[in-house]
Amino acid sequence: MRSSELDYDLPQELVAQHPVEPRDASRLLVHDRSTGETRHRSFRELPGELDGHLVVVNDTRVVPARLALRRASGGAVEVLLLEHLGGDRWEALARPSRRLRAGEVLTARDEDSAAPAAPSAGDGAACDDQSRASVTLAVDLGGGRWEVLLDGTLGGGLPLPPYIHEAPADPERYQTVYAAHAGSAAAPTAGLHFTPGLLAQVDHERVTLHVGLDTFRPLTAERLDEHELHGERYSVTPRAWARIERADRVLAVGTTTTRVLETLARGAPLEGRSHLFVTPGFAFRRVDALLTNFHLPRTTLLALVMAFAGVERTRELYALAIRERYRFYSFGDAILIL
């Protein structure tokens, strides 16, 4: 499949800049694959759309991973911490990366510094960083990725996507209400619609996948099978997997949850890294229904939705959502595919 087949045109005014209040007031487009019926709901009506499904959520928590730093020369650098490698070691994105050298120490910018803001690291809005941490560039991993050493307390800005131009007044709006295990560089956005009360209305279980570079990195190869996945860390408790295995029907909340469940369904251990790349033609073994947001074109996330719903059906559903003025992307509305 060519990456260009994941393109579509979206009016910019449909890119949601702010989350709705309350969380479950967002809209929900429901499509039933067995009947072909499509209907428009609000998210708070989700429990009535389920038929004995076990709802599985990803309880990862976004870390304040965007750091506004400077070189010894005074040049501004933005560092996005992607994954904790243990101790003081992290995998990170750094921009601008071309002139950076291994061994450099990047320090926090002075509040009154005249240095210009660094270009975005590729997945977030401007940094509002109050961290006093410094970062040592240890190993150049290529493509703007570095292994770095963090000295100090992590306390940067939220790693918001680049199409969101203003951070929410309450940083918790970029966290799910069930976020528990810190480690993600982006939110599992399908879960942002749940309130504690709504979550209590559905039978649910938790898994953890720490969202990293693979989830939000756009496809640059001409064909999907040429795209390289770096993998993301996951963990599932034995109790949770036992419940998921024996459930009659499983609803995966988000593409990250889907990747965990389908990784385990293929015999993987309960803790590890998922390199699973779900593309059209994929045979789903454990996910029976998918709840997700509307995704950017030419991304692995949209490829997964096409694998689940069908390529042409996904295009039809996205076209319908655009006509009906649904809100798109991280703070946008959701789609339920049964």
C-alpha positions as CSV (number, residue, x, y, z in Angstrom):
1,M,0.0,0.0,0.0
2,R,1.3,3.4,-0.9
3,S,1.6,6.1,1.8
4,S,-0.3,8.5,-0.5
5,E,-3.4,6.3,-0.1
6,L,-3.6,7.6,3.4
7,D,-4.1,11.2,2.3
8,Y,-7.3,13.2,2.7
9,D,-8.2,16.8,2.7
10,L,-9.4,18.4,5.9
11,P,-10.6,22.0,6.4
12,Q,-8.3,23.6,9.0
13,E,-11.2,24.9,11.0
14,L,-12.1,21.2,11.9
15,V,-8.7,20.7,13.7
16,A,-9.8,21.0,17.4
17,Q,-7.7,23.5,19.3
18,H,-9.4,23.0,22.7
19,P,-11.0,20.1,24.5
20,V,-14.8,20.2,25.1
21,E,-16.2,20.5,28.6
22,P,-17.2,18.2,30.1
23,R,-15.0,15.5,28.6
24,D,-17.9,13.2,27.6
25,A,-19.7,16.0,25.7
26,S,-17.7,15.3,22.6
27,R,-19.4,13.7,19.6
28,L,-19.2,10.0,18.8
29,L,-19.6,8.6,15.2
30,V,-20.7,5.0,15.5
31,H,-20.3,2.5,12.6
32,D,-21.6,-1.1,12.9
33,R,-19.6,-3.2,10.4
34,S,-22.1,-6.1,10.6
35,T,-25.1,-4.0,9.5
36,G,-23.4,-1.2,7.7
37,E,-25.4,1.3,9.9
38,T,-23.8,4.6,10.9
39,R,-25.2,6.9,13.6
40,H,-24.3,10.1,15.4
41,R,-24.1,10.0,19.2
42,S,-22.5,11.9,22.0
43,F,-19.7,10.2,23.8
44,R,-21.7,9.9,27.1
45,E,-24.0,7.5,25.2
46,L,-21.1,5.0,24.7
47,P,-22.3,2.5,27.3
48,G,-25.6,2.1,25.4
49,E,-23.7,1.2,22.2
50,L,-21.8,-1.7,23.9
51,D,-23.1,-5.3,24.0
52,G,-21.1,-7.1,26.7
53,H,-17.8,-5.6,25.6
54,L,-14.9,-5.5,28.0
55,V,-13.4,-2.0,27.5
56,V,-9.6,-1.9,27.6
57,V,-7.8,1.4,28.2
58,N,-4.2,2.4,28.1
59,D,-3.3,3.9,31.5
60,T,0.0,5.6,30.5
61,R,0.6,9.1,31.7
62,V,2.3,11.9,29.7
63,V,5.5,13.2,31.2
64,P,6.4,16.9,31.1
65,A,9.0,16.1,28.5
66,R,9.5,19.2,26.4
67,L,12.6,21.1,27.5
68,A,13.7,24.6,26.4
69,L,17.5,24.6,26.6
70,R,20.5,26.4,25.2
71,R,24.0,25.6,24.0
72,A,27.1,27.0,25.5
73,S,27.2,29.4,22.5
74,G,23.7,30.7,23.5
75,G,21.8,29.0,20.7
76,A,18.3,27.8,21.6
77,V,17.6,24.0,21.5
78,E,14.4,22.2,22.1
79,V,14.6,18.7,23.5
80,L,11.7,16.3,23.7
81,L,12.3,13.3,25.9
82,L,10.7,10.3,24.2
83,E,11.5,7.3,26.4
84,H,13.2,6.7,29.7
85,L,16.0,4.2,29.2
86,G,16.9,3.8,32.9
87,G,18.8,5.9,35.4
88,D,19.5,9.3,34.0
89,R,19.4,8.0,30.4
90,W,16.6,9.0,27.9
91,E,16.0,8.7,24.2
92,A,15.1,12.2,22.9
93,L,14.5,14.4,19.9
94,A,16.6,17.6,19.6
95,R,16.0,20.5,17.3
96,P,17.8,22.0,15.6
97,S,19.9,18.8,15.5
98,R,22.3,19.3,12.6
99,R,24.9,21.3,14.4
100,L,24.7,19.5,17.7
101,R,27.6,17.3,18.8
102,A,28.0,14.4,21.2
103,G,29.3,15.6,24.6
104,E,27.6,19.0,24.5
105,V,25.8,20.1,27.7
106,L,22.5,21.9,27.1
107,T,21.3,24.1,30.0
108,A,18.0,25.7,30.9
109,R,17.4,29.0,29.1
110,D,17.3,32.1,31.3
111,E,13.9,33.6,31.5
112,D,15.2,36.9,30.2
113,S,17.3,35.3,27.5
114,A,17.2,36.9,24.1
115,A,17.8,33.7,22.3
116,P,15.0,32.9,19.9
117,A,12.8,29.9,20.4
118,A,14.0,26.7,18.8
119,P,12.0,25.1,16.0
120,S,9.5,22.5,17.1
121,A,10.9,19.0,17.7
122,G,8.1,17.8,15.4
123,D,5.3,16.9,17.7
124,G,4.4,19.7,19.9
125,A,3.4,23.3,20.4
126,A,5.7,25.9,21.9
127,C,7.4,24.9,25.1
128,D,6.5,26.6,28.4
129,D,9.3,25.0,30.3
130,Q,10.2,25.9,33.9
131,S,12.7,23.1,34.4
132,R,16.2,23.7,35.8
133,A,17.4,20.5,34.3
134,S,20.4,20.2,32.0
135,V,20.9,17.6,29.3
136,T,24.1,16.0,28.0
137,L,24.1,14.8,24.4
138,A,25.5,11.3,24.7
139,V,24.9,9.3,21.4
140,D,23.7,10.6,18.1
141,L,21.0,8.0,17.0
142,G,20.3,9.8,13.7
143,G,17.2,11.6,12.4
144,G,17.3,14.1,15.2
145,R,17.2,11.3,17.8
146,W,19.7,11.3,20.6
147,E,20.5,9.3,23.7
148,V,20.9,11.9,26.4
149,L,21.7,12.1,30.1
150,L,19.3,14.2,32.2
151,D,20.7,16.0,35.2
152,G,18.1,17.5,37.5
153,T,14.3,17.3,38.0
154,L,12.1,16.6,35.0
155,G,9.7,19.5,34.8
156,G,9.3,20.7,31.2
157,G,6.3,21.5,29.1
158,L,3.6,19.2,27.8
159,P,4.5,17.6,24.5
160,L,1.5,18.9,22.6
161,P,1.1,18.1,18.9
162,P,2.1,20.9,16.5
163,Y,-1.4,21.6,15.3
164,I,-2.5,22.7,18.8
165,H,-1.4,26.2,19.1
166,E,-2.2,27.0,22.7
167,A,-1.7,24.7,25.7
168,P,-4.8,24.0,27.8
169,A,-5.2,26.1,30.9
170,D,-5.4,22.8,32.9
171,P,-2.6,20.4,31.9
172,E,-4.6,17.5,33.2
173,R,-6.9,17.9,30.1
174,Y,-4.1,16.3,28.1
175,Q,-4.2,13.3,30.5
176,T,-6.8,10.6,30.7
177,V,-8.7,10.5,34.0
178,Y,-7.2,7.0,34.6
179,A,-3.6,7.9,33.7
180,A,-1.3,6.1,36.2
181,H,2.1,5.1,34.9
182,A,4.3,8.0,33.7
183,G,6.3,7.5,30.5
184,S,4.6,8.8,27.4
185,A,5.6,11.5,25.0
186,A,2.0,11.9,23.8
187,A,-1.4,11.2,25.2
188,P,-3.5,8.1,24.2
189,T,-6.1,10.6,23.0
190,A,-9.1,8.2,22.5
191,G,-9.3,8.0,26.3
192,L,-9.5,11.8,26.8
193,H,-13.3,11.6,26.4
194,F,-13.9,9.5,29.6
195,T,-15.0,11.0,32.8
196,P,-14.7,9.0,36.1
197,G,-18.5,8.6,36.1
198,L,-18.6,7.3,32.5
199,L,-15.7,4.9,33.1
200,A,-17.6,3.5,36.1
201,Q,-20.5,2.6,33.8
202,V,-18.5,0.2,31.7
203,D,-16.7,-3.0,32.5
204,H,-13.1,-2.1,31.9
205,E,-9.5,-3.3,32.2
206,R,-6.1,-1.6,31.9
207,V,-3.0,-2.1,29.9
208,T,0.1,0.2,29.6
209,L,1.9,1.3,26.5
210,H,4.2,4.3,26.7
211,V,3.5,6.4,23.6
212,G,6.7,7.4,21.9
213,L,8.1,8.4,18.5
214,D,6.5,5.6,16.5
215,T,2.9,6.6,17.3
216,F,3.1,10.2,16.1
217,R,5.9,10.0,13.5
218,P,4.5,10.6,10.0
219,L,5.1,8.1,7.2
220,T,8.0,9.3,5.0
221,A,8.5,6.1,2.9
222,E,6.7,5.7,-0.4
223,R,5.2,2.4,0.7
224,L,3.9,1.3,4.1
225,D,6.1,-1.8,4.2
226,E,9.2,0.4,3.9
227,H,8.4,2.3,7.1
228,E,10.6,1.4,10.1
229,L,9.1,1.0,13.6
230,H,11.3,1.6,16.6
231,G,8.9,0.0,19.0
232,E,7.3,1.2,22.2
233,R,7.3,-0.3,25.7
234,Y,4.2,-2.0,27.1
235,S,3.2,-4.0,30.2
236,V,0.1,-5.9,31.2
237,T,-0.6,-7.6,34.5
238,P,-1.4,-11.4,34.4
239,R,-4.8,-10.7,35.9
240,A,-5.7,-8.1,33.3
241,W,-4.6,-10.4,30.4
242,A,-6.5,-13.3,31.9
243,R,-9.7,-11.2,31.8
244,I,-9.0,-9.9,28.3
245,E,-8.3,-13.4,27.0
246,R,-11.6,-14.9,28.2
247,A,-13.8,-11.9,27.4
248,D,-16.5,-12.5,24.8
249,R,-16.0,-9.1,23.1
250,V,-13.2,-6.7,23.6
251,L,-13.3,-2.9,22.8
252,A,-9.9,-1.4,22.5
253,V,-9.8,2.3,23.4
254,G,-7.3,3.7,21.0
255,T,-4.7,2.5,18.6
256,T,-2.1,2.1,21.3
257,T,-4.3,-0.3,23.2
258,T,-5.0,-2.2,20.0
259,R,-1.3,-2.7,19.4
260,V,-0.8,-4.1,22.9
261,L,-3.7,-6.5,22.7
262,E,-2.7,-7.8,19.2
263,T,0.9,-8.1,20.3
264,L,-0.1,-10.3,23.2
265,A,-2.5,-12.3,21.1
266,R,0.4,-13.4,19.0
267,G,2.2,-14.9,22.0
268,A,4.4,-12.1,23.2
269,P,5.3,-11.8,26.9
270,L,3.3,-9.6,29.2
271,E,6.1,-7.0,29.3
272,G,8.3,-5.9,26.4
273,R,8.4,-3.8,23.3
274,S,5.8,-3.8,20.6
275,H,7.0,-3.5,17.0
276,L,3.7,-4.5,15.6
277,F,2.8,-2.5,12.5
278,V,-0.9,-2.9,11.7
279,T,-1.8,-2.2,8.1
280,P,-4.6,-3.2,5.8
281,G,-4.8,-7.0,5.5
282,F,-4.0,-7.5,9.1
283,A,-5.9,-10.3,10.9
284,F,-7.2,-9.1,14.3
285,R,-7.2,-11.9,16.9
286,R,-8.4,-10.2,20.1
287,V,-9.8,-6.7,19.3
288,D,-13.5,-6.9,18.3
289,A,-14.3,-3.2,18.4
290,L,-12.3,0.0,18.2
291,L,-12.8,3.4,19.8
292,T,-10.5,6.1,18.5
293,N,-10.1,9.7,17.5
294,F,-9.9,11.0,13.9
295,H,-6.2,10.8,12.8
296,L,-3.8,12.7,10.7
297,P,-3.3,11.6,7.1
298,R,-0.3,9.5,6.2
299,T,0.2,8.1,9.7
300,T,0.5,4.6,11.1
301,L,-2.6,5.4,13.2
302,L,-4.8,5.9,10.1
303,A,-3.3,2.7,8.6
304,L,-4.5,0.8,11.7
305,V,-8.0,2.2,11.4
306,M,-8.1,1.2,7.7
307,A,-6.9,-2.3,8.6
308,F,-9.8,-2.6,11.1
309,A,-12.7,-1.0,9.2
310,G,-11.5,-1.4,5.6
311,V,-9.7,1.1,3.4
312,E,-12.8,2.4,1.4
313,R,-15.1,2.3,4.4
314,T,-12.6,4.4,6.5
315,R,-12.5,6.9,3.7
316,E,-16.3,7.1,3.6
317,L,-16.5,7.5,7.4
318,Y,-13.9,10.3,7.3
319,A,-15.7,12.0,4.5
320,L,-18.9,11.8,6.5
321,A,-17.3,13.2,9.6
322,I,-16.0,16.2,7.6
323,R,-19.4,16.8,6.1
324,E,-21.0,16.6,9.5
325,R,-18.3,19.0,11.0
326,Y,-16.8,16.6,13.5
327,R,-13.8,17.9,15.3
328,F,-10.5,16.2,14.4
329,Y,-7.2,15.0,16.0
330,S,-6.1,15.0,19.7
331,F,-8.8,17.3,21.2
332,G,-11.4,16.3,18.7
333,D,-14.4,13.9,18.6
334,A,-14.3,10.1,18.5
335,I,-15.4,7.2,16.3
336,L,-16.6,3.8,17.5
337,I,-16.3,0.9,15.0
338,L,-18.2,-2.1,16.1
